[in-house]
Amino acid sequence: MAITIKNEKQIEYMKIAGRITGEVLNLLETKIHAGISTGELDKIAEDYIRSKGAVPSFKGYGGFPASICASVNEEVIHGIPGRRTLKNGDIISVDVGAYINGFHGDAARTFVVGEVSDEAKKLIEVTKQSFFEGIKFAKEGNHLHQISAAIQQYAELNSFSVVREYVGHGIGSDMHEAPQIPNYKTNSRGPRLCKGMTLAIEPMINAGDFKVKVLADKWTVVTKDKRLSAHYENTILITDDEPEILTLV
């Protein structure tokens, strides 16, 4: 699959989708507290996305039943929202997308519920910072592997591990476009970065070992060692200067 380069009009549409996606996460952060269910968070997200004239990117995608992925504690990604209620000390990774004007935005954050452990706080902060370490290299003329290597190096310097089975991706009129974007160094340099590329870069970082497994629901991915995992993602645009983050509002 070829990497799509977006023109000015398409970039404008990507910015609208990205802004709605970022706004959803900001809203959810204000709603997360002990006692709320992941299903309630899903409804808040879907209602907000639809109020903006967009549709949830994830709902029905590959059969996924909800508008957000809500992954608690050792759940890495693709947690299905439902009756589970959050409790003090939990962390929750929320991944969400919005589709409008034929284009998608995609972003994720890990939030705390009440008072959490020092390890959880550090894991969330390192996961977020690993994204920013990576996008230092998200510049025209660089190669994709430079982003991947920077993410891995920062996470491992802080004694955490990088999930291997799931990666970031190109994004645009399709939720998942070329290229795949590992969060670890590969033998290949990967494609050369060009102005007009839009990429969803998403470190998934574990407190313990990097190994994961999929639960019986065929969606929820958890750490094999049951230790915490965090997720941080934004949709970015490659420009002729610094990258532009489309989902940070």
Order of alpha helices (4+ residues) and beta strands (2+ residues): alpha-alpha-beta-beta-beta-beta-beta-alpha-alpha-beta-beta-beta-beta-beta-beta-beta-beta-beta-beta
